[in-house]
């Protein structure tokens, strides 16, 4: 009985923080770490980078659920989440988030002084995103910038400095995430406009929002080509991967239209999980072989 409850609680937390979506930024963080190290860094560095990443990402998703609990309860699409249903309470989720953020700061401390110095900036971004949908249609870009902290942070963790390469990689991560978040958010157009929630779709209409998402993904490919040019480790396998990703982007945007948003979840999450895996596998092969 106790074991079953423990397993159920672990499952609830996994669903709460959308653990399956970890791959979206993890792929960029891993490739960034390998490129700056010109191979594998020490186990010590790998361990603390992963701890920092998981602490930041998990804490951010958990606190997002707390901040958005009232909005989620009103929206029929999100009313079945754990907090609106009462499967969890805000206090326990807040405690969970704080623990995750403390773990992130500890990991930053173990990496280098610059990572520790910048950890408050990371914490600010991780928390502020949830509030931006209340004030600006650029909330998707804020989410993207927050995700981009993963590759930039991994670079800083290894080198203690910055170059143009992680900046281009972070920009690609930003526009990629913002693009598929715009697609996902388009299904809430009516709810957002009726409840004063800001989004690209609510501000510019679903049709124009989808055009913006497509433009973001086009620029993402261009930025990743620049990453390849700047990285001597990345060669043919990487560019084959980019070609497949470009094709997946085309499929993604063909699946949705203002008249048909029934495939939004597949387009925004399903296909982009595949994009993440392809980017990770092709990047790792070129970076290590």
N, C-alpha and C positions, 0 to 999 in steps of 0.2 A: 504493500500500500504506500509506504513512504517513498520507495523507489519510483513507483508510478507517478506520484505527485511531483517528484524531483524532475523526472523526464518530461512531464507535461509543462513544468515551469520553464525548463530549458527550451522546449519547443516554442512556448509563448514568447520568450525573449528573442529567439531566432526570428520569429515572424515579426515581432515588434520592430526590430532594427533592420529588417530586410537583409538578413545575412547573405542571401544568395546574390545580392547586388554588390558585394564587396569587390568583385572582379573589375568593376568599372574603373576604379582608380588604382587598384593593386597592380594591374598590368603596366600602367605608366610608371608607377613607383619602382617596380622591379627592373624594367628596362633602363630607367634613369640610373639606378644603382649600379647596374652592370656596365653601362657606358662610362660613367665617371671613374669606375674602378678599373676599367680596361680588362674586365674579367670578374671573377668572384672576389668580393672583399672578404675580410675575416668573418668567421662565424659570429664573433662578438658583435660586429657592425650589423650583419644581416639580422641577428636576433633582435637587437634593440630597434632597428628600423621597423621590423614587422610588429613589434610590441607597440611602438608609437603609432603606427598606422592603424592597427586594430583598435587601440584605445580611443583614438580620435574619431574614427569612422563610426564605431559602435556608440560612443557617447553622444555624438552629434545626432544620429538617427533617433536615439532614445529621447533626447531632450526635445527634438522636433515634434515627437508624438505628444509630449506634455504641452508644449506651447500651442499646438494646433488642435488640442482635444475638443474644444468647443466647436471649432469650424468643422472638424471631422464628424462630430455628432449630428450636425445639420445636413451634411452632404450625404445623400443616399449611397453614394459609391464608397464612402469611407466610414459609414456609421457602424460597420461590422468589425472595425479594428478593436484591439484589446481594451483601450481606455474608454471609448464610448460604450462598449458592452459591459464594462465593470469587471472584466477578467483580471485587470490590474488596477492599482490605484496610483495616483500621481506621485505620492510620497515615495513609494518604492522605486518608481522609474527615475525620479529625480536623484535619489541616492545612488542608483545604478549608474546614471550619467556622470555624477560627481566622481565616483570611483574610477570610471573609465578615463575621465579627464586627468585625474591624479596619476594614473598609470602612464598616460601620454607624457605628462610633464617629467615623471621619473625617467622614462625612456629618453627624453630629450636631454636630460641631465647626464645620462650615461653616455651619450653620443659625443657632444662637444659643447663648449660655452655658447657658440652662436645659435645652436638649436634651442638651448635653454632660453637665451635672450629673446628669441623670436616666438617662443611658445605662447605668450599672451596674445600675439597677433593671430596665431592659429586658433586659439580658443575663441577669440572674438568672432572670427569668420564662421567657426563651427556653430555658434549659437545665433548669430545675427541673421543668418539666412531665413530662419523660420519667421522672422518678423517682416522681412522685406516684401512679402506678398501682400502685406497690409498697406504698403506705401508706394510701391513702384512696379511697373511692368517689367523692369529689368531684373526681377528676382531670379529668373532662369540663369542669367549671367553671373549673379552672385553665387548661385549653387555651383556653377562651372568653375568659378575662381576658387571656391572652397575645395573642390575636388582637385584642382591643379596644385594645391599645396602638397599633394602626395609626391609627384615627380620632382618638384622643386625642393621639397623637404628632404627627399632621399638623396638628391645631389649635394645639398648642404651638409647632410649627415656624414657623407663620405669625404668630401673635399674641404668643408669649412669655408667654401667660397662659391661664387656664382659666375657663370659664363652665359653666352647667348644660347647655347644648346638647350639647357633646361628651361630657359624663358620661352623658346619656340615650342618645346614639348608641353610646357604648362599652358601656353595659349591654345595649342591643339586640344588638350584635355578640356580646357574651359569651353571651347565652342562645340566640341563633340557632345559633352554632357548637357550644355544649354540647349543644343539642337533637339536631342531626343526628349528633354524635359518639356520643351515647348509642344512637341507632338503629344506627349502624355497629358499635358495640361489642357489641351484643346477640348478634350471630352468634358471638361468642367465649365465650358464657356457660359452656358446658361446659369449655372449655379454661381459662378464668379461674378457675372454682371448683376445678378439679382442681390448679391450679398456684399458688394463692394470689395471683392477680392481682386487684386491686381495680377494681371498676366499678359503675355503677348496677345493671346487670343481675345481677351477682354478689351484690350486697348486698340488693337488693329483689325480685329475680326479673325475668324478661323482661317480663311483663305490666305490672307497676308501673313499670318503667323506661320503657317506651313511653308510659305515661300521663304520666310526668314530662316526657319529651321534648315531648309534645303541649302540656303546660302551659307549658313554656319558649317554645315557638313562638307560643302565644297571647299571652303577655306581650311577646314581641318585637314583634308587630304593634302592641300598645298603646303601647310605648315609641317606636316609629317614628312613630306618630300624634302623640305629644308633640313629637318632633323637628320634625314638620311645623308644629305650632302655634307653636313657638318660632322658626321660621325664616321670615321674611317672603318669602324668595326661593322657597320651596316652595309650589306651588299645585296646580291641578287635575291636571296631568300626574303629579306625585308621588303623589297619592292614587289615581289610576288604577293606577299601578304597585303601590301597596300592596294594592289590591284584587286584582290578579292574583297577587301574592305570597301573600296569604291563601288564595286558591283553590289555589295550588300546595302550600301547607302541608297543606291538607285532603287533596289527592291523595297527597302524600307519606306521610301517616299511614294512609291507606286501603290503601296498597301493602304494608304490613307488619303482622304480627300474631304473637303468640307461637307460633301453629301454622304460620305461613308466613313465613320469613325469607329466602326465595329472592330477593326484590327489594330487599334491604337496600342494595346498592351503588347501584342506580338511585335509591332513595328518599333516601339520605343524601348522595350525591355528584352524581349526574346532575341531579336536580331542583334541588338547591341551587346548582349552577353556573348554572342558568337563573335562579334567584332573584337571584343576584349580578348577572347581566347586566341584568335588568329594573330592579333598584334603581339600578344605575350609569347606565343610559341615561335613565331617567325623572328621576333626580336631577340629572344633568348638564343636561338640557334645561331644567328649571325654574330651575336655578341660573344658567344662562348666557343664556337667552333672555328 
